[in-house]
């Protein structure tokens, strides 16, 4: 019995194996991908026919990390995997964005692609394999697809590029870049960087593409070995009416070009004019004809509108809103807009607006992450909200969308490189998009920079972002700076680039057409740099540098390291000491053990005196003054025993006054001469060699009584 087909490839010095025909055989295609001991199962199923009235590709990409893959129990009451985490959603988006443009334009059957993490070795990151696994599952199926495609991660350590770096290597890398493409072209990338140059980014893409080409050929060879993968299924998901098409093109093309030539900056006005043209086209058909042709009219009018706008751009160099190709929309910005928050900013570019708030907190405010492949905390959060009113729509709110998660993550990656290392505060930025007509994620980056500086966060440099577009037809192309929503929809590329004046900090690119020459890519990057610098100028006009003082309402934090062996003394038995300090000083105190063997204390307070008192108490425990033999002290009696009493010399350090050293007179019972809480003066006379406890004497500080034999006789 044949239980599967297995094939391997070496990528970046690491072996990747793909096995099919062993698991999930009822799916249209399934593969198990393995690198090291990390394993993924990818399956794909496509409906036999498209549903009636569907004129798009209903593609669903799902990625789930099984906790059993890492030998762990899920958290929570039910102890089972629940809704996808943000990490899983981001992986889904990476795969979806790379796959979706490669299905035939006229293929509308529902496609469901599921990827599951089956085993995780803690060395090889599974997300670098998901694109390959998804495409390979399609390659061994009979589903029509203009691939294959593959996806790799690229890192860089000491100037050396690494394909699919391990988890340990990623900690040393100054680049984290996911790149996807076919044998011919790159069609998706996303990454974060430590201010790299445009030339370095192009070099990275070329290196990654070489590995992608090898993996795509590998999939073609694998698919050729599977009899059921060839030929691909025959389908017919679209019907056309050439007479209606010709009439719509004839009636609407020139009128749509006229609207495109007007250079209207107002999106609502443009929409109104295009809708009026569509209504005129519909009016040219009789009431009897409309029920049968209405769907065709909508389809062909969308085509006409797209072709007309693109034609005007390429042949008359005119954009929809009248700008030049490299021109940025008008910008205005304001900081310190909201009272009571720790930092705030409004950033408006054209018809896109973000209101962003900053909140600063302590160790307790960090986000706990308990995933299958990562457990820990995150102290920099950025949340992006896209309410329907921002586009003038009324829609139900269904929770945080995948798009909101993705856009927020891109903005976070853009700003993360400029947050100073070791910054004591936890940071939360929230971007509420109040208006949207293109580049709302880039508006979030700009507003986030402003809010951070307004709140006094000492970022290393301001960051700006810009979304670039591309229109290419018949050998002509135009690279567009700061694209509108319509230009994104009608264009061939959405390329978001963020960075400082020094270099790029993050990027995200989706390409909808085959072929993006490196010369065009370099032009887009250079044009993006000019746009970023222009926007940076507007940001620094609003606020030139981070405020040197935080808002009065911002909690103050002090953090310092303490010896590891003093953590227990600071906490006390059952947390008694630290809890008492927090209550008495009205502060929040946290302690964590660092990898270097020290403890990190963080104190948060809204009152300077309370802060100083908490610092004093902790340092008194963590860095106690040394007891000096022969020195005199005053301290409280901690406990009374039959043989003497224990007295506090310094905070956390006790010593014994033996019953014989309490006074010159003989003491019968210690409880007759002292009690717990009494304050005594004493001298340190030595240290017991066995118990290592300090030996104290009260007697030596008292006047010695005269002996009887020394008394003069009468």
PEWORA-V600680 format. One record per backbone hydrogen bond with DSSP energy under -0.5 kcal/mol. NH is the residue of the N-H (numbers start at 1). CO is the residue of the C=O. Records with the same first field share a line. If there is no record, write none. Layout:
NH->CO + CO
This chain:
3->1
5->20
7->18
9->16
11->9 + 14
14->11
16->9
17->34
18->7
19->32
20->5
27->24
28->44
29->44
31->42
32->19
33->31 + 40
34->17
35->38
36->15
38->35
39->37 + 119
40->33
41->116
42->31 + 40
43->114
44->29
45->112
47->110
54->51
55->53
58->56
59->57
60->111
62->113
64->115
66->64 + 117
69->66
70->67
71->68
72->67
89->85
90->86
91->87
92->88
93->89
94->90
95->91
96->92
97->93
98->94
99->95
100->96
101->97
102->99
103->100
107->104
108->106
111->58
112->45
113->60
114->43 + 112
115->62
116->41
117->64
118->39 + 116
119->39
120->69
125->123
128->125
129->126
130->126
131->127
133->129
134->130
135->131
136->132
137->133
138->134
139->135
140->136
141->138
146->102
150->181
152->179
154->177
155->162
157->160
160->157
161->159
162->155
164->153
165->162
167->123
170->166
171->167
172->169
173->169 + 170
174->156
176->192
177->154
178->190
179->152 + 177
180->188
181->150
182->185
187->180
188->180
189->509
190->178
191->507
192->176
193->505
194->174
195->193 + 504
196->504
201->197
202->198
203->199
204->200
205->201
206->202
207->203
208->204
209->205
210->206
211->207
212->208
213->209
214->210
215->211
216->212
217->213
218->214
219->215
220->216
221->217
222->218
223->219
224->220
225->221 + 222
226->223
227->225
229->226
230->227
233->142
245->241
246->242
247->243
248->244
249->245
250->246
251->247
252->248
253->249
256->252
257->253
258->254
259->255
260->256
261->257
262->258 + 259
263->260
264->320
265->263
267->265
270->266
271->267
272->268
273->269
274->270
275->271
276->272
277->273
278->274
279->275
280->276
281->277
282->278
283->279
284->280 + 281
285->282
290->286
291->287
292->289
293->289
294->290
297->293
298->294
299->295
300->296
301->297
302->298
303->299
304->300
305->301
306->302
307->303
308->304
309->305
310->306
311->307
312->308
313->309
314->310
315->311
316->312
317->313
318->312
319->323
322->319
327->324
332->348
334->346
336->344
341->339
342->358
343->358
345->356
346->334
347->354
348->332
349->352
350->330
352->349
353->435
354->347
355->432
356->345 + 354
357->430
358->343
359->428
361->426
365->362
366->363
367->378
369->376
371->374
376->369
378->367
381->379 + 427
383->429
385->431
390->387
391->388
392->389
393->388
395->393
398->396 + 399
405->401
406->402
407->403
408->404
409->405
410->406
411->407
412->408
413->409
414->410
415->411
416->412
417->413
418->415
419->416
423->420
426->361
427->379
428->359
429->381
430->357
431->383
432->355 + 430
433->385 + 431
434->353 + 432
435->353
436->390
437->438
443->439
444->440
445->441
446->442
447->443
448->444
449->445
450->446
451->447
452->448
453->449
454->450
455->451
456->453
457->452
458->456
459->457
460->418
464->499
466->497
468->466 + 495
469->480
470->493
471->478
473->476
476->473
478->471
480->469 + 478
481->325
482->467
483->467
488->484
489->485
490->486
491->487
492->470
493->470
494->510
495->468
496->494 + 508
497->466
498->506
499->464
500->503
504->196
505->498
506->498
507->191
508->496
509->189
510->494
511->187
512->492
513->492
521->517
522->518
523->519
524->520
525->521
526->522
527->523
528->524
529->525
530->526
531->527
532->528
533->529
534->530
535->531
536->532
537->533
538->534
539->535
540->536
541->537
542->538
543->539
547->453
554->551
556->605
558->603
560->601
562->599
566->563
567->564
570->566
571->567
572->568
575->572
576->573
577->571
578->571
579->575
580->576
581->577
582->578
583->579
584->580
585->581
586->582
587->582
588->604
589->587
590->602
592->600
594->598
597->594
599->562
600->592
601->560 + 599
602->590
603->558
604->588
605->556
611->607
612->608
613->609
614->610
615->611
616->612
617->613
618->614
619->615
620->616
621->617
622->618
623->619
624->621
629->627
630->684
631->628
633->682
635->680
637->678
638->636 + 646
639->646
641->644
644->641
645->657
646->639
647->655
648->636
649->647 + 653
650->653
653->650
655->647
656->694
657->645 + 655
658->656 + 696
659->643
661->658
662->659
668->666
672->669
673->670
674->670
677->637
678->675
680->635 + 678
682->633
683->697
684->631
685->683 + 695
686->695
688->693
692->688
694->654
695->686
696->656 + 694
697->683
698->661
699->661
701->698
702->699
710->707
711->708
